[in-house]
Amino acid sequence: MHSLAAVLLLAVVLQQAPAGEGLGEEQARAAANVFGTALTRGDSGLLVSILPTKGKVRTRLGCLSPEEGVFSPGQVQALFSDFLRQGTVRQFTVTRVDHSPGSHAFVRTEAEIVDPERRPRRVEIHLTFHAEEGRWILREVRASPP
């Protein structure tokens, strides 16, 4: 009986929690790993789960794409699809996560790529996420040499 009351109380508390509350380092790391999985598998469609349903994503992709600017989610997928048609990502590692729980997260990653000119490279990819719709949403991607 006490267990049922505790479960009901927890359900009420969770329903009253602001959207994004409870989004912490583990969830930010998981969102970054979704990004990495999309690149290492060569499937930009996997990005959908971390892209916004409203608004745009700022990109500065360096050797991954000559395009720089602010793009819709579909355009972001297309940028990565273009890269993945000719280039590959061999390895992707999250190296650092800084976050403000339920607000924003900055994730630093490193990747080993083969660029479209078939040159192997190491790049740092910095991801910025905002807590929206109860999940971490990608809002910025910057790639640069380490």
TIRO-2110 file (N, C-alpha, C; in Angstrom, 1 decimal):
// TIRO-2110
0.8, -1.2, 0.0, N, 1, A
0.0, 0.0, 0.0, CA, 1, A
0.9, 1.3, 0.0, C, 1, A
1.9, 1.3, 0.9, N, 2, A
2.8, 2.4, 0.9, CA, 2, A
3.6, 2.6, -0.4, C, 2, A
3.9, 1.4, -1.0, N, 3, A
4.6, 1.5, -2.3, CA, 3, A
3.8, 2.1, -3.4, C, 3, A
2.5, 1.8, -3.4, N, 4, A
1.6, 2.4, -4.4, CA, 4, A
1.5, 3.9, -4.2, C, 4, A
1.4, 4.3, -2.9, N, 5, A
1.3, 5.8, -2.6, CA, 5, A
2.6, 6.5, -3.1, C, 5, A
3.8, 5.8, -2.9, N, 6, A
5.0, 6.4, -3.3, CA, 6, A
5.1, 6.5, -4.8, C, 6, A
4.7, 5.5, -5.5, N, 7, A
4.7, 5.6, -7.0, CA, 7, A
3.8, 6.7, -7.5, C, 7, A
2.6, 6.8, -6.9, N, 8, A
1.6, 7.9, -7.3, CA, 8, A
2.2, 9.2, -7.0, C, 8, A
2.9, 9.4, -5.9, N, 9, A
3.5, 10.7, -5.5, CA, 9, A
4.6, 11.0, -6.5, C, 9, A
5.4, 10.0, -6.9, N, 10, A
6.5, 10.2, -7.8, CA, 10, A
5.9, 10.6, -9.2, C, 10, A
4.8, 10.0, -9.6, N, 11, A
4.2, 10.3, -10.9, CA, 11, A
3.7, 11.8, -10.9, C, 11, A
3.1, 12.2, -9.8, N, 12, A
2.7, 13.6, -9.7, CA, 12, A
3.8, 14.6, -9.7, C, 12, A
4.9, 14.3, -9.0, N, 13, A
6.1, 15.2, -9.0, CA, 13, A
6.7, 15.2, -10.4, C, 13, A
6.8, 14.1, -11.1, N, 14, A
7.4, 14.1, -12.4, CA, 14, A
6.5, 14.9, -13.4, C, 14, A
5.2, 14.8, -13.3, N, 15, A
4.3, 15.6, -14.2, CA, 15, A
4.5, 17.1, -14.0, C, 15, A
4.8, 17.5, -12.8, N, 16, A
5.0, 18.9, -12.5, CA, 16, A
6.3, 19.4, -12.8, C, 16, A
7.3, 18.6, -13.0, N, 17, A
8.7, 19.0, -13.3, CA, 17, A
8.7, 19.8, -14.7, C, 17, A
9.5, 20.9, -14.7, N, 18, A
9.6, 21.6, -16.0, CA, 18, A
10.2, 20.7, -17.0, C, 18, A
9.8, 21.0, -18.3, N, 19, A
10.4, 20.2, -19.4, CA, 19, A
11.9, 20.4, -19.4, C, 19, A
12.6, 19.3, -19.6, N, 20, A
14.1, 19.4, -19.6, CA, 20, A
14.7, 19.1, -18.3, C, 20, A
14.0, 19.3, -17.2, N, 21, A
14.6, 19.0, -15.9, CA, 21, A
15.0, 17.5, -15.9, C, 21, A
16.1, 17.3, -15.3, N, 22, A
16.6, 15.9, -15.2, CA, 22, A
17.5, 15.6, -16.4, C, 22, A
17.6, 16.5, -17.4, N, 23, A
18.5, 16.2, -18.5, CA, 23, A
19.9, 16.6, -18.0, C, 23, A
20.8, 15.6, -17.8, N, 24, A
22.1, 15.9, -17.3, CA, 24, A
23.2, 15.4, -18.2, C, 24, A
24.3, 15.1, -17.6, N, 25, A
25.5, 14.8, -18.3, CA, 25, A
25.3, 13.5, -19.1, C, 25, A
24.7, 12.5, -18.4, N, 26, A
24.5, 11.2, -19.1, CA, 26, A
23.7, 11.3, -20.4, C, 26, A
22.6, 12.1, -20.3, N, 27, A
21.8, 12.3, -21.4, CA, 27, A
22.5, 13.1, -22.5, C, 27, A
23.3, 14.1, -22.1, N, 28, A
24.0, 14.9, -23.1, CA, 28, A
25.1, 14.0, -23.8, C, 28, A
25.7, 13.2, -23.1, N, 29, A
26.7, 12.2, -23.6, CA, 29, A
26.0, 11.3, -24.6, C, 29, A
24.8, 10.8, -24.2, N, 30, A
24.0, 9.9, -25.1, CA, 30, A
23.6, 10.6, -26.4, C, 30, A
23.2, 11.9, -26.3, N, 31, A
22.8, 12.6, -27.5, CA, 31, A
24.0, 12.8, -28.4, C, 31, A
25.2, 13.1, -27.8, N, 32, A
26.4, 13.2, -28.6, CA, 32, A
26.8, 11.9, -29.3, C, 32, A
26.6, 10.8, -28.6, N, 33, A
26.8, 9.5, -29.1, CA, 33, A
25.9, 9.1, -30.3, C, 33, A
24.6, 9.7, -30.2, N, 34, A
23.7, 9.5, -31.4, CA, 34, A
24.3, 10.2, -32.6, C, 34, A
24.9, 11.4, -32.4, N, 35, A
25.5, 12.1, -33.5, CA, 35, A
26.7, 11.3, -34.0, C, 35, A
27.5, 10.8, -33.1, N, 36, A
28.7, 10.0, -33.6, CA, 36, A
28.3, 8.7, -34.3, C, 36, A
27.2, 8.0, -33.8, N, 37, A
26.7, 6.8, -34.4, CA, 37, A
26.2, 7.1, -35.8, C, 37, A
25.5, 8.2, -36.0, N, 38, A
25.1, 8.6, -37.3, CA, 38, A
26.2, 8.7, -38.3, C, 38, A
27.3, 9.4, -37.8, N, 39, A
28.5, 9.6, -38.7, CA, 39, A
29.3, 8.3, -38.9, C, 39, A
29.5, 7.5, -37.9, N, 40, A
30.3, 6.3, -38.1, CA, 40, A
29.5, 5.2, -38.9, C, 40, A
28.2, 5.2, -38.8, N, 41, A
27.4, 4.3, -39.6, CA, 41, A
27.1, 4.8, -41.0, C, 41, A
27.4, 6.1, -41.2, N, 42, A
27.1, 6.7, -42.5, CA, 42, A
25.6, 6.9, -42.8, C, 42, A
24.9, 7.1, -41.7, N, 43, A
23.4, 7.3, -41.8, CA, 43, A
23.0, 8.6, -41.2, C, 43, A
22.9, 9.6, -42.0, N, 44, A
22.4, 10.9, -41.4, CA, 44, A
21.0, 10.9, -40.9, C, 44, A
20.2, 9.9, -41.3, N, 45, A
18.9, 9.8, -40.8, CA, 45, A
18.8, 9.6, -39.3, C, 45, A
19.8, 9.1, -38.7, N, 46, A
19.9, 8.9, -37.3, CA, 46, A
19.9, 10.2, -36.5, C, 46, A
20.3, 11.3, -37.2, N, 47, A
20.3, 12.6, -36.6, CA, 47, A
18.9, 13.1, -36.2, C, 47, A
17.9, 12.6, -36.8, N, 48, A
16.5, 13.1, -36.5, CA, 48, A
16.2, 13.2, -35.1, C, 48, A
16.6, 12.2, -34.3, N, 49, A
16.2, 12.2, -32.9, CA, 49, A
16.9, 13.3, -32.0, C, 49, A
17.9, 14.0, -32.5, N, 50, A
18.6, 15.0, -31.8, CA, 50, A
18.4, 16.4, -32.5, C, 50, A
17.7, 16.4, -33.6, N, 51, A
17.5, 17.7, -34.3, CA, 51, A
16.2, 18.3, -33.8, C, 51, A
16.2, 19.7, -33.9, N, 52, A
15.0, 20.4, -33.4, CA, 52, A
13.8, 20.1, -34.4, C, 52, A
12.6, 20.2, -33.8, N, 53, A
11.4, 20.2, -34.6, CA, 53, A
11.0, 21.6, -35.1, C, 53, A
11.6, 22.6, -34.3, N, 54, A
11.4, 24.0, -34.7, CA, 54, A
12.7, 24.7, -34.6, C, 54, A
13.0, 25.6, -35.4, N, 55, A
14.2, 26.4, -35.4, CA, 55, A
15.3, 25.8, -36.2, C, 55, A
16.5, 26.3, -36.0, N, 56, A
17.6, 26.0, -36.9, CA, 56, A
18.8, 25.5, -36.1, C, 56, A
19.8, 25.0, -36.8, N, 57, A
21.1, 24.6, -36.2, CA, 57, A
22.2, 25.4, -36.9, C, 57, A
23.1, 25.9, -36.1, N, 58, A
24.3, 26.7, -36.6, CA, 58, A
25.4, 25.7, -36.9, C, 58, A
26.0, 25.8, -38.1, N, 59, A
27.1, 24.9, -38.4, CA, 59, A
28.3, 25.6, -38.9, C, 59, A
29.5, 25.1, -38.6, N, 60, A
30.8, 25.5, -39.1, CA, 60, A
31.6, 24.2, -39.2, C, 60, A
31.6, 23.6, -40.3, N, 61, A
32.0, 22.2, -40.4, CA, 61, A
33.4, 22.0, -41.0, C, 61, A
34.1, 23.0, -41.4, N, 62, A
35.5, 22.9, -41.8, CA, 62, A
35.6, 21.9, -42.9, C, 62, A
36.5, 20.9, -42.6, N, 63, A
36.8, 19.8, -43.6, CA, 63, A
35.6, 18.9, -43.9, C, 63, A
34.5, 18.9, -43.1, N, 64, A
33.4, 18.1, -43.3, CA, 64, A
32.5, 18.6, -44.4, C, 64, A
32.4, 19.9, -44.5, N, 65, A
31.6, 20.6, -45.5, CA, 65, A
32.0, 22.0, -45.7, C, 65, A
31.9, 22.5, -46.9, N, 66, A
32.3, 23.9, -47.1, CA, 66, A
31.1, 24.9, -46.6, C, 66, A
30.0, 24.3, -46.4, N, 67, A
28.8, 25.1, -46.0, CA, 67, A
29.0, 25.6, -44.5, C, 67, A
28.6, 26.8, -44.3, N, 68, A
28.7, 27.4, -43.0, CA, 68, A
27.5, 28.3, -42.8, C, 68, A
26.8, 28.2, -41.7, N, 69, A
25.6, 29.1, -41.5, CA, 69, A
24.6, 28.5, -40.6, C, 69, A
23.4, 28.9, -40.8, N, 70, A
22.3, 28.4, -39.9, CA, 70, A
21.3, 27.7, -40.9, C, 70, A
21.0, 26.4, -40.5, N, 71, A
20.3, 25.5, -41.4, CA, 71, A
19.1, 24.8, -40.7, C, 71, A
18.1, 24.5, -41.4, N, 72, A
17.0, 23.7, -40.9, CA, 72, A
17.4, 22.3, -40.7, C, 72, A
16.7, 21.6, -39.9, N, 73, A
17.0, 20.2, -39.6, CA, 73, A
17.3, 19.3, -40.9, C, 73, A
16.4, 19.5, -41.9, N, 74, A
16.5, 18.7, -43.1, CA, 74, A
17.8, 19.1, -43.8, C, 74, A
18.2, 20.4, -43.8, N, 75, A
19.4, 20.8, -44.4, CA, 75, A
20.6, 20.3, -43.7, C, 75, A
20.6, 20.2, -42.4, N, 76, A
21.7, 19.6, -41.6, CA, 76, A
21.9, 18.2, -42.0, C, 76, A
20.8, 17.4, -42.1, N, 77, A
20.9, 16.0, -42.6, CA, 77, A
21.5, 16.0, -43.9, C, 77, A
21.1, 16.9, -44.8, N, 78, A
21.6, 16.9, -46.2, CA, 78, A
23.1, 17.2, -46.2, C, 78, A
23.6, 18.1, -45.4, N, 79, A
25.0, 18.4, -45.3, CA, 79, A
25.8, 17.2, -44.9, C, 79, A
25.3, 16.5, -43.9, N, 80, A
26.1, 15.3, -43.5, CA, 80, A
25.9, 14.2, -44.5, C, 80, A
24.8, 14.1, -45.1, N, 81, A
24.6, 13.0, -46.2, CA, 81, A
25.6, 13.3, -47.3, C, 81, A
25.8, 14.6, -47.7, N, 82, A
26.8, 14.9, -48.7, CA, 82, A
28.2, 14.5, -48.3, C, 82, A
28.6, 14.8, -47.1, N, 83, A
29.9, 14.4, -46.6, CA, 83, A
30.0, 12.9, -46.7, C, 83, A
29.0, 12.2, -46.2, N, 84, A
29.1, 10.8, -46.0, CA, 84, A
29.1, 10.0, -47.3, C, 84, A
28.7, 10.7, -48.4, N, 85, A
28.7, 10.0, -49.7, CA, 85, A
30.1, 9.9, -50.2, C, 85, A
31.0, 10.8, -49.8, N, 86, A
32.4, 10.7, -50.3, CA, 86, A
33.4, 10.5, -49.1, C, 86, A
33.1, 10.9, -47.9, N, 87, A
34.0, 10.8, -46.8, CA, 87, A
33.4, 9.8, -45.8, C, 87, A
34.3, 9.4, -44.8, N, 88, A
33.8, 8.5, -43.8, CA, 88, A
34.3, 8.9, -42.4, C, 88, A
33.7, 8.5, -41.4, N, 89, A
34.1, 8.7, -40.1, CA, 89, A
34.4, 7.3, -39.5, C, 89, A
35.7, 7.2, -39.2, N, 90, A
36.2, 5.8, -38.7, CA, 90, A
36.0, 5.7, -37.2, C, 90, A
36.1, 6.8, -36.4, N, 91, A
36.0, 6.7, -35.0, CA, 91, A
35.5, 8.0, -34.5, C, 91, A
34.7, 7.9, -33.4, N, 92, A
34.1, 9.1, -32.8, CA, 92, A
34.1, 8.9, -31.3, C, 92, A
34.7, 9.8, -30.5, N, 93, A
34.8, 9.7, -29.1, CA, 93, A
34.4, 11.0, -28.4, C, 93, A
33.6, 10.9, -27.4, N, 94, A
33.2, 12.0, -26.6, CA, 94, A
34.4, 12.2, -25.6, C, 94, A
34.9, 13.4, -25.6, N, 95, A
36.1, 13.7, -24.7, CA, 95, A
35.7, 14.6, -23.5, C, 95, A
34.7, 15.4, -23.6, N, 96, A
34.3, 16.3, -22.5, CA, 96, A
32.9, 16.7, -22.6, C, 96, A
32.2, 16.8, -21.5, N, 97, A
30.8, 17.3, -21.4, CA, 97, A
30.7, 18.3, -20.3, C, 97, A
30.3, 19.5, -20.7, N, 98, A
30.0, 20.6, -19.7, CA, 98, A
28.5, 20.9, -19.9, C, 98, A
27.8, 21.0, -18.8, N, 99, A
26.4, 21.2, -18.9, CA, 99, A
25.8, 22.0, -17.7, C, 99, A
24.7, 22.5, -18.0, N, 100, A
23.9, 23.1, -17.0, CA, 100, A
22.6, 22.3, -17.0, C, 100, A
22.4, 21.5, -16.0, N, 101, A
21.2, 20.5, -16.0, CA, 101, A
19.9, 21.2, -16.5, C, 101, A
19.3, 20.6, -17.4, N, 102, A
18.0, 21.0, -17.9, CA, 102, A
18.0, 22.3, -18.7, C, 102, A
19.3, 22.8, -19.1, N, 103, A
19.4, 24.0, -19.8, CA, 103, A
20.2, 23.9, -21.1, C, 103, A
21.5, 23.6, -21.0, N, 104, A
22.3, 23.5, -22.2, CA, 104, A
23.5, 22.6, -21.9, C, 104, A
24.1, 22.1, -22.9, N, 105, A
25.3, 21.2, -22.8, CA, 105, A
26.2, 21.5, -23.9, C, 105, A
27.5, 21.5, -23.6, N, 106, A
28.6, 21.7, -24.6, CA, 106, A
29.4, 20.4, -24.6, C, 106, A
29.5, 19.7, -25.7, N, 107, A
30.2, 18.4, -25.8, CA, 107, A
31.3, 18.5, -26.8, C, 107, A
32.5, 18.2, -26.3, N, 108, A
33.7, 18.1, -27.2, CA, 108, A
33.9, 16.7, -27.5, C, 108, A
34.2, 16.5, -28.8, N, 109, A
34.4, 15.1, -29.3, CA, 109, A
35.6, 15.2, -30.2, C, 109, A
36.2, 14.0, -30.5, N, 110, A
37.2, 13.8, -31.5, CA, 110, A
36.8, 12.7, -32.4, C, 110, A
37.2, 12.9, -33.7, N, 111, A
36.8, 11.9, -34.7, CA, 111, A
38.0, 11.7, -35.6, C, 111, A
38.1, 10.5, -36.1, N, 112, A
39.0, 10.1, -37.2, CA, 112, A
38.2, 10.0, -38.4, C, 112, A
38.5, 10.8, -39.4, N, 113, A
37.8, 10.8, -40.7, CA, 113, A
38.7, 10.6, -41.9, C, 113, A
38.0, 10.2, -42.9, N, 114, A
38.7, 10.2, -44.3, CA, 114, A
37.9, 11.2, -45.0, C, 114, A
38.5, 12.3, -45.4, N, 115, A
37.8, 13.4, -46.1, CA, 115, A
37.5, 13.0, -47.5, C, 115, A
36.6, 13.8, -48.2, N, 116, A
36.3, 13.5, -49.6, CA, 116, A
37.4, 13.4, -50.6, C, 116, A
38.6, 14.0, -50.2, N, 117, A
39.8, 13.8, -51.1, CA, 117, A
40.6, 12.6, -50.7, C, 117, A
40.0, 11.7, -49.8, N, 118, A
40.6, 10.5, -49.3, CA, 118, A
41.8, 10.7, -48.4, C, 118, A
41.9, 11.8, -47.7, N, 119, A
42.9, 12.0, -46.8, CA, 119, A
42.4, 11.7, -45.4, C, 119, A
43.2, 10.9, -44.6, N, 120, A
42.8, 10.7, -43.2, CA, 120, A
43.1, 11.9, -42.4, C, 120, A
42.2, 12.2, -41.5, N, 121, A
42.4, 13.4, -40.6, CA, 121, A
41.8, 13.1, -39.2, C, 121, A
42.3, 13.9, -38.3, N, 122, A
41.6, 13.9, -36.9, CA, 122, A
41.0, 15.3, -36.8, C, 122, A
39.8, 15.3, -36.3, N, 123, A
39.1, 16.6, -36.1, CA, 123, A
38.4, 16.6, -34.8, C, 123, A
38.3, 17.8, -34.2, N, 124, A
37.5, 18.0, -33.0, CA, 124, A
36.1, 18.5, -33.5, C, 124, A
35.1, 17.9, -32.9, N, 125, A
33.7, 18.4, -33.2, CA, 125, A
33.1, 18.8, -31.9, C, 125, A
32.7, 20.1, -31.9, N, 126, A
32.0, 20.6, -30.7, CA, 126, A
30.5, 20.7, -31.0, C, 126, A
29.8, 20.2, -30.1, N, 127, A
28.3, 20.1, -30.2, CA, 127, A
27.7, 20.9, -29.1, C, 127, A
26.7, 21.8, -29.4, N, 128, A
26.0, 22.5, -28.4, CA, 128, A
24.5, 22.0, -28.4, C, 128, A
24.1, 21.6, -27.3, N, 129, A
22.7, 21.1, -27.1, CA, 129, A
21.9, 22.1, -26.2, C, 129, A
20.6, 22.2, -26.5, N, 130, A
19.7, 22.9, -25.6, CA, 130, A
18.6, 21.9, -25.1, C, 130, A
18.2, 22.1, -23.9, N, 131, A
17.1, 21.2, -23.4, CA, 131, A
15.8, 21.8, -23.9, C, 131, A
15.2, 20.9, -24.8, N, 132, A
13.9, 21.3, -25.4, CA, 132, A
13.0, 20.0, -25.5, C, 132, A
11.8, 20.2, -25.3, N, 133, A
10.8, 19.1, -25.5, CA, 133, A
11.2, 17.8, -24.7, C, 133, A
11.9, 18.0, -23.6, N, 134, A
12.2, 16.9, -22.7, CA, 134, A
13.4, 16.1, -23.2, C, 134, A
14.2, 16.7, -24.1, N, 135, A
15.4, 16.0, -24.6, CA, 135, A
16.5, 17.1, -25.0, C, 135, A
17.7, 16.6, -25.2, N, 136, A
18.8, 17.5, -25.6, CA, 136, A
18.6, 17.6, -27.2, C, 136, A
18.5, 18.9, -27.6, N, 137, A
18.4, 19.2, -29.0, CA, 137, A
19.7, 19.8, -29.5, C, 137, A
20.2, 19.4, -30.6, N, 138, A
21.4, 19.9, -31.2, CA, 138, A
21.1, 21.3, -31.8, C, 138, A
21.9, 22.3, -31.4, N, 139, A
21.7, 23.7, -31.9, CA, 139, A
22.9, 24.2, -32.6, C, 139, A
24.1, 23.6, -32.4, N, 140, A
25.3, 24.0, -33.0, CA, 140, A
26.3, 22.9, -33.2, C, 140, A
27.0, 22.9, -34.4, N, 141, A
28.0, 21.9, -34.6, CA, 141, A
29.2, 22.7, -35.2, C, 141, A
30.4, 22.5, -34.6, N, 142, A
31.6, 23.2, -35.1, CA, 142, A
32.7, 22.1, -35.2, C, 142, A
33.3, 22.0, -36.4, N, 143, A
34.4, 21.1, -36.6, CA, 143, A
35.7, 21.8, -36.9, C, 143, A
36.8, 21.4, -36.3, N, 144, A
38.1, 22.0, -36.6, CA, 144, A
39.2, 21.0, -36.3, C, 144, A
40.4, 21.3, -36.9, N, 145, A
41.5, 20.4, -36.6, CA, 145, A
41.8, 20.4, -35.1, C, 145, A
42.3, 19.3, -34.5, N, 146, A
42.6, 19.3, -33.1, CA, 146, A
43.8, 20.3, -32.7, C, 146, A
END
